[in-house]
Amino acid sequence: MHDLTNEDNSLEYAELFWSEFNEYEKPLLQEGAVFYWSIGQLRKESGQVQRFWETRLRRMPKLSRSKQLEISRKVDGINGLRSGKSWIQSSSFRRRV
């Protein structure tokens, strides 16, 4: 895990139980999924302090096939630049030089 409140902190590891995620998030849990784990104290107006934690998964929109291909072409272009090939790109055409 990365501490977003202090990036100087080293990576940390934690174990969360399957039951700690709600039923809507469980289908999204897979290797590489990004989730947010908020931990803290909740102070009520009465002065009472409660421990608080919440887990949320980052939801990404499902990409259409055409969007996947567009991203793939851009990645190929970047990989081409890294391998020494140059690319010319405009809104109407894309070709390798």
Stockholm file with secondary structure:
# STOCKHOLM 1.0

chainA/1-97         MHDLTNEDNSLEYAELFWSEFNEYEKPLLQEGAVFYWSIGQLRKESGQVQRFWETRLRRMPKLSRSKQLEISRKVDGINGLRSGKSWIQSSSFRRRV
#=GR chainA/1-97 SS CCCTTCTTSCCCCCCCCGGGSCTTTGGGCCTTCCEEEEEEEEECTTSCEEEEEEEEECCCCCCCHHHHHHHHHHHHHHHHHHTTCCEEECSSCEEEC
#=GC SS_cons        CCCTTCTTSCCCCCCCCGGGSCTTTGGGCCTTCCEEEEEEEEECTTSCEEEEEEEEECCCCCCCHHHHHHHHHHHHHHHHHHTTCCEEECSSCEEEC
//
